[in-house]
Amino acid sequence: MHDFNTTCLTMARISETTADLYKIQKHFNDKVTTHKWLPMEEVYSVLNHTIVAWEKSIRKQIDTIQNHLNMTFNYTTKEFEAFNEVQKF
């Protein structure tokens, strides 16, 4: 799970970097009168939103897997206890 958390933190940093790139590009486009790179603003914006969504998806998957494993181990213990009860009869 540590690797997944590290991956999520890395993706968060990447999304922060793309947000910074968007701000720099917007600042550039606001200052120049010709040769604006408007499509690059869109690229950085879309890239940021995509990475943020990907990070949220990974975090949700991690939570789902952890929940599933916890429930599996909890119910497995209860199943063995119930089986032992049945064997006593």
C-alpha positions in Angstrom: 0.0 0.0 0.0 3.0 2.3 0.6 3.7 2.2 -3.2 0.2 3.3 -4.0 0.4 6.2 -1.5 3.7 7.3 -2.9 2.1 7.2 -6.4 -0.8 9.3 -5.2 1.6 11.9 -3.7 3.6 12.0 -6.9 0.5 12.5 -8.9 -0.5 15.3 -6.5 2.9 17.0 -7.1 2.5 16.6 -10.9 -1.0 18.2 -10.8 0.5 21.1 -8.7 3.2 21.5 -11.4 0.7 21.5 -14.2 -1.3 24.1 -12.3 1.8 26.2 -12.0 2.5 25.8 -15.7 -1.0 26.9 -16.5 -0.5 30.0 -14.4 2.8 30.8 -16.1 1.4 30.3 -19.5 -1.7 32.5 -18.7 0.6 35.2 -17.4 2.7 35.0 -20.6 -0.5 35.2 -22.8 -1.7 38.2 -20.7 1.5 40.1 -21.3 2.2 39.5 -25.0 0.0 41.0 -27.7 1.0 38.7 -30.5 2.0 35.1 -30.8 -0.1 34.0 -27.9 -0.1 30.3 -27.0 -3.7 29.9 -26.1 -3.9 26.2 -26.8 -1.1 25.6 -24.3 -3.3 27.0 -21.6 -5.9 24.4 -22.5 -3.3 21.6 -22.6 -2.1 22.5 -19.1 -5.6 22.8 -17.8 -6.8 19.5 -19.2 -3.6 17.8 -18.1 -4.2 19.1 -14.5 -7.8 18.0 -14.4 -6.9 14.6 -15.8 -4.2 13.9 -13.3 -6.3 15.1 -10.4 -9.1 12.7 -11.5 -6.6 9.9 -12.0 -5.3 10.5 -8.5 -8.8 10.5 -7.0 -9.6 7.2 -8.9 -6.5 5.5 -7.5 -7.2 6.7 -4.0 -10.8 5.4 -4.3 -9.5 2.0 -5.6 -7.1 1.8 -2.7 -9.8 2.5 -0.2 -12.1 -0.1 -1.8 -9.4 -2.7 -1.8 -8.5 -2.0 1.9 -12.2 -2.2 2.8 -12.6 -5.4 1.0 -9.5 -7.0 2.6 -10.6 -5.9 6.0 -14.1 -7.3 5.6 -12.7 -10.5 4.1 -10.4 -11.1 7.1 -13.1 -10.1 9.6 -15.7 -12.5 8.0 -13.1 -15.3 7.6 -12.5 -15.2 11.3 -16.2 -15.4 12.0 -16.7 -18.2 9.5 -14.0 -20.3 11.3 -15.5 -19.5 14.7 -18.9 -20.6 13.3 -17.4 -23.8 11.8 -15.7 -24.6 15.1 -19.1 -24.2 16.8 -20.7 -26.6 14.3 -17.9 -29.1 14.8 -18.5 -29.2 18.6 -21.9 -30.8 18.0 
